[in-house]
């Protein structure tokens, strides 16, 4: 393991300790973070492990942008978004990565897209992470199918991310005073970027480890990831880009009682990690 990066080694040691303590959810999250950095932790006897590079993990991407989608049952929304990106960014170096959670034999995606199939039972975060592992562009843009570009979205995001102090950027930001209630904010600096559209440099999201795989529903997963990125010392900033928002199908097609239950469960997961981190609230630092 002489050529394995130090960060991967550190995460692997922490994962081994979590497994020894039988904290398997934490160990699984660390496994995903190791995979996001291009390695697989293969368990051996007696609590040992071996780190192996994932196939293609060291390949250089010819694309500047990976635009990553999850098709959760409404492929027409994703197709609309992809067509809009391609219409408004002709000549840009883009590779679309589509995670299809309900593949159908007669479904066709653009031939230039990279398609990953993941079972819907894996959950939202697992699907997103599968796409992030395949996203090799210098900048990764996570987009919901409800969002449609109406102009150049990528150039303003790229400009913002040239600032090495910026870790995550997007058009929809939120702030909080107490880590319990969040409100929309135009920024420019915010506490978190909402997952309708959020962009990062690939190395930043790799170090962060992607989304927490325990988030089977999308709510609060974006806030939790934003806070983990900001906990490394980087900033979250709002970037004004021309987009149109359509119906958010995952919300409107989930029964209200289930929405409330899943949203509350996700928010408790955020609080489990950050309930005492008032130092990360911008309002407390001003």
Residue, then its C-alpha position, 0 to 999 in steps of 0.5 A: x500500500x506504499x502508493x495509497x494517499x495518506x487521507x485514504x489510509x486515515x479513513x481506512x484505519x478509522x473504518x477498521x476501528x468502527x468495525x471493531x466497535x461494531x458501529x457498522x453504519x459509520x463503517x459503511x459511510x467511511x467505506x463510501x468515502x474511501x470509494x469516492x477517493x478511488x479505492x476499495x477497502x477489502x476486509x480480511x481475517x482478524x479485522x485486517x484489510x487491503x486497499x485496492x484502487x478502483x478500476x479507472x480511478x486514476x484515469x484522467x477525464x477529458x471533460x471539465x464538467x460532470x453533470x450528475x442526475x438521478x432518474x427516480x421514475x420520471x426520466x422525462x424530467x432528466x431528459x428535459x434538463x440534459x437537453x437544456x444544458x446541451x442547448x445552452x452550453x454548446x462547445x462546453x466540455x460536459x459529460x452527463x452522468x445518469x443514475x437510473x433507479x428504475x431502468x426500462x428495456x425501451x428507455x434510451x438516454x443520450x449516447x454521450x451520457x454515462x448511465x449507471x443502474x442502481x436499485x431504487x431500494x438503495x436510496x437517494x444518497x446511495x444513488x447520488x454517490x454511485x453517480x459521483x464515483x463515475x463523475x470524473x470532470x474537474x467540476x461536478x454539478x449535482x442537478x435535480x430533474x426539476x431544474x432546467x437551465x435557461x442560459x449559461x449555468x456552468x461558466x458562473x459556477x466555474x468562476x466561483x469555484x476558481x476561488x480556492x476558499x469556496x467549497x460548494x456553490x449553487x443558486x439556492x442557499x440557506x442560513x440558520x441561527x440555531x441549526x434547527x431552522x433554516x431560511x432561504x438566503x441570497x448570500x453571497x455566503x451561506x451556511x448551505x447550498x440546496x441540492x436542486x443544483x450544487x457544484x463542487x470541485x471534484x477533489x473537494x467532494x471526494x475528500x468530503x466522501x459524497x452524501x451520507x448513505x443513510x439519507x434514503x430520502x433527499x431532504x437535508x442530505x444537501x445541508x449535511x454535505x454542505x456542512x461537512x465541506x464547510x467543516x474543512x474550512x471552505x465556504x458555501x456561496x450563492x451564484x446567480x444562474x439562469x434556471x427554471x424550477x419545475x415540479x419536484x416530483x420526489x416531493x409531490x409524489x410522496x404521501x404527506x405523512x411519509x414526507x414528514x416522517x422521512x424529512x424528520x428522520x433525515x434532519x435528526x441525522x444532520x443534528x447527530x453530527x452538527x447539533x453543537x457546531x454553532x461555530x459553523x453558523x455564519x450568524x454566530x461569526x458576525 
